[in-house]
Amino acid sequence: MYYSSSDRFPGIGSLAARIGSPATLKDLHISRMDCSSPTISPQIYNGAAIYLKDSTALLQNLLVTDCIANHGSGVASWGVDKSIIEDSVFERHEGTHWGGTMLMEELAATEFHRCRFSHGTCPYGGILDDGGQATPLYKNCIFEYGRSVHGAGYYGYGNTRSRFVNVVFRYGFASSSGGGSYLTAHVIPEFTNVSGCCFRISSLFHVHVHPQG
């Protein structure tokens, strides 16, 4: 099934898939959704293709391409979301502020298994930006060709505990810092068997520590 739109959708999500239930979605192609606005609040104008909140949805075999939003144009997760996304591809997403492809917020614990995230663009977190106390899981996933100012693959802030297992970060470009990931002071991600290569900046990880006082 194919969803596409040349129209702009204001507010939260484009309604391609706005999920707050134990839904099951399979074999979808979602493309060219626009949920951007000059308003920069993270609570709105995010999740142009998929918006998840307090859900236990199962999403499988998705192809999500060419979306734009202020934050997390491919998928945004909020509340205590516990959805699972498997065997899916997210390509060419743009976030104008935080998170090109994904935004994980509040207590979201969304899981991603065997997914590829490619060509995400955003000033903070070319592919992924997380905040609040989110604990998403990425297992057997690839983050590639992200572009950003900070954190081409991943920009972590807040008190997040994102988990990465058997994940590859590669071919990222950050114009300032964090070709793979940029982590702020209180972020404590879990990296298990994580590798990276071919960044257009000096390091895979950049850790920023706020001064005390």
C-alpha positions as CSV (number, residue, x, y, z in Angstrom):
1,M,0.0,0.0,0.0
2,Y,1.3,3.4,-1.0
3,Y,0.7,6.8,0.7
4,S,1.9,10.0,-0.8
5,S,1.0,13.7,-0.5
6,S,2.2,17.0,-1.9
7,D,0.1,18.9,0.7
8,R,1.4,20.2,4.0
9,F,-0.2,18.8,7.2
10,P,-0.1,21.2,10.2
11,G,0.2,20.0,13.8
12,I,1.2,16.6,15.0
13,G,2.0,14.1,12.2
14,S,0.6,13.9,8.7
15,L,-1.9,11.2,9.5
16,A,-0.2,8.8,7.1
17,A,0.1,6.7,10.3
18,R,-0.9,8.4,13.6
19,I,-1.0,5.6,16.0
20,G,-2.0,5.4,19.7
21,S,-3.2,1.8,19.8
22,P,-2.0,-1.8,19.3
23,A,-2.3,-1.6,15.5
24,T,-0.4,-3.8,13.1
25,L,0.8,-2.2,9.8
26,K,2.7,-4.1,7.1
27,D,4.0,-3.5,3.6
28,L,3.5,0.2,3.5
29,H,5.3,2.8,1.3
30,I,4.9,6.3,2.8
31,S,6.4,9.2,0.8
32,R,6.6,13.0,0.5
33,M,4.8,14.0,3.7
34,D,5.3,17.6,4.8
35,C,4.7,18.5,8.5
36,S,7.0,21.6,8.8
37,S,6.3,25.0,10.2
38,P,8.1,28.1,11.4
39,T,6.9,27.1,14.9
40,I,9.7,25.2,16.6
41,S,8.0,23.6,19.6
42,P,9.0,19.9,19.7
43,Q,5.5,18.9,20.7
44,I,4.1,19.8,17.3
45,Y,5.1,19.6,13.7
46,N,6.9,16.2,14.0
47,G,6.4,12.7,12.7
48,A,5.4,13.6,9.2
49,A,5.1,10.0,8.1
50,I,4.5,8.1,11.4
51,Y,3.6,9.5,14.8
52,L,3.5,7.1,17.8
53,K,2.2,7.9,21.3
54,D,1.4,5.5,24.1
55,S,1.2,2.7,21.5
56,T,2.1,-1.0,21.3
57,A,1.8,-1.1,17.5
58,L,3.7,-3.5,15.3
59,L,5.0,-2.1,12.0
60,Q,6.8,-4.3,9.5
61,N,8.3,-4.0,6.1
62,L,7.9,-0.2,5.7
63,L,9.5,2.0,3.1
64,V,9.4,5.6,4.3
65,T,10.9,8.2,2.0
66,D,11.3,11.9,1.3
67,C,9.4,13.5,4.2
68,I,10.0,16.8,6.0
69,A,9.0,18.1,9.4
70,N,10.4,20.3,12.1
71,H,11.5,17.3,14.1
72,G,11.7,13.6,13.2
73,S,10.1,13.6,9.8
74,G,10.1,9.8,9.4
75,V,8.9,8.7,12.8
76,A,8.3,10.5,16.1
77,S,7.6,8.7,19.4
78,W,6.0,10.2,22.5
79,G,4.5,9.3,25.9
80,V,5.2,5.7,26.9
81,D,5.3,4.4,23.4
82,K,6.4,0.7,23.1
83,S,5.8,0.1,19.5
84,I,8.1,-2.2,17.4
85,I,9.3,-1.4,13.9
86,E,10.9,-4.2,12.0
87,D,12.6,-4.8,8.6
88,S,12.1,-1.3,7.4
89,V,13.9,1.4,5.4
90,F,13.8,5.1,6.0
91,E,15.4,7.3,3.3
92,R,15.9,11.0,2.5
93,H,14.2,12.6,5.5
94,E,14.7,16.2,6.6
95,G,14.2,17.8,10.0
96,T,14.5,21.6,10.1
97,H,15.4,21.7,13.9
98,W,15.9,18.4,15.8
99,G,16.1,14.9,14.3
100,G,16.1,14.4,10.5
101,T,14.6,11.0,10.4
102,M,13.6,10.3,14.0
103,L,12.6,12.1,17.2
104,M,12.3,10.0,20.4
105,E,10.8,11.9,23.3
106,E,9.3,11.7,26.9
107,L,9.4,8.0,28.0
108,A,9.3,6.5,24.5
109,A,10.7,2.9,24.4
110,T,10.1,2.3,20.7
111,E,12.1,-0.7,19.3
112,F,13.7,-0.8,15.8
113,H,14.9,-4.2,14.5
114,R,16.8,-4.7,11.3
115,C,16.1,-1.2,10.0
116,R,18.2,1.1,7.7
117,F,18.2,4.8,8.2
118,S,19.8,6.6,5.2
119,H,20.3,10.2,4.1
120,G,18.7,12.0,7.1
121,T,19.4,15.8,7.3
122,C,19.0,18.1,10.3
123,P,21.1,20.6,12.3
124,Y,20.9,18.5,15.4
125,G,20.9,14.7,14.8
126,G,20.9,14.1,11.0
127,I,19.1,10.8,11.6
128,L,18.1,10.5,15.3
129,D,17.5,13.1,18.0
130,D,16.2,12.0,21.4
131,G,15.2,13.8,24.6
132,G,13.3,13.5,27.9
133,Q,13.8,10.1,29.4
134,A,13.4,8.1,26.2
135,T,14.9,4.6,26.0
136,P,14.5,3.4,22.4
137,L,16.2,0.2,21.2
138,Y,18.0,-0.1,17.9
139,K,19.1,-3.7,17.1
140,N,20.8,-4.9,14.0
141,C,20.3,-1.4,12.3
142,I,22.3,0.8,10.0
143,F,22.7,4.6,10.3
144,E,24.3,6.0,7.2
145,Y,24.8,9.2,5.2
146,G,23.4,11.4,7.9
147,R,24.2,15.2,7.6
148,S,24.1,17.7,10.4
149,V,25.9,20.4,12.3
150,H,26.1,18.2,15.4
151,G,25.7,14.4,15.4
152,A,25.3,13.2,11.9
153,G,23.9,9.9,13.0
154,Y,22.6,10.6,16.6
155,Y,22.2,13.7,18.8
156,G,21.4,12.8,22.4
157,Y,20.2,15.2,25.0
158,G,18.0,15.3,28.2
159,N,18.3,12.2,30.4
160,T,17.9,9.6,27.6
161,R,19.1,6.0,27.8
162,S,19.0,4.9,24.2
163,R,20.2,1.4,23.4
164,F,22.2,0.4,20.4
165,V,23.0,-3.3,19.7
166,N,24.8,-4.5,16.6
167,V,24.5,-1.1,15.0
168,V,26.7,0.5,12.3
169,F,27.2,4.2,11.9
170,R,28.8,5.1,8.6
171,Y,29.4,7.8,6.0
172,G,28.1,10.6,8.2
173,F,29.0,14.3,7.8
174,A,28.8,16.8,10.6
175,S,29.9,20.4,9.9
176,S,30.9,21.0,13.5
177,S,31.1,17.9,15.7
178,G,30.0,14.3,16.0
179,G,30.3,12.5,12.7
180,G,28.6,9.5,14.3
181,S,27.0,10.8,17.5
182,Y,26.9,13.9,19.7
183,L,26.1,13.3,23.3
184,T,25.3,16.0,25.9
185,A,26.1,15.8,29.5
186,H,23.3,13.7,31.1
187,V,22.9,11.2,28.2
188,I,23.9,7.7,29.0
189,P,23.4,5.5,26.0
190,E,24.2,1.8,25.9
191,F,26.4,0.7,23.0
192,T,26.9,-3.0,22.4
193,N,28.9,-4.1,19.4
194,V,28.6,-0.7,17.7
195,S,31.0,0.2,14.8
196,G,31.5,3.1,12.5
197,C,33.5,4.3,9.6
198,C,34.0,6.9,6.9
199,F,33.0,10.1,8.6
200,R,33.8,13.6,7.3
201,I,34.8,14.8,10.7
202,S,37.5,13.5,13.0
203,S,35.5,11.2,15.4
204,L,32.7,8.7,15.7
205,F,31.5,10.2,19.0
206,H,31.6,13.7,20.5
207,V,30.7,14.1,24.2
208,H,29.9,17.6,25.5
209,V,30.2,18.1,29.2
210,H,28.5,21.2,30.7
211,P,30.6,23.1,33.2
212,Q,29.5,23.0,36.8
213,G,28.3,26.0,38.8
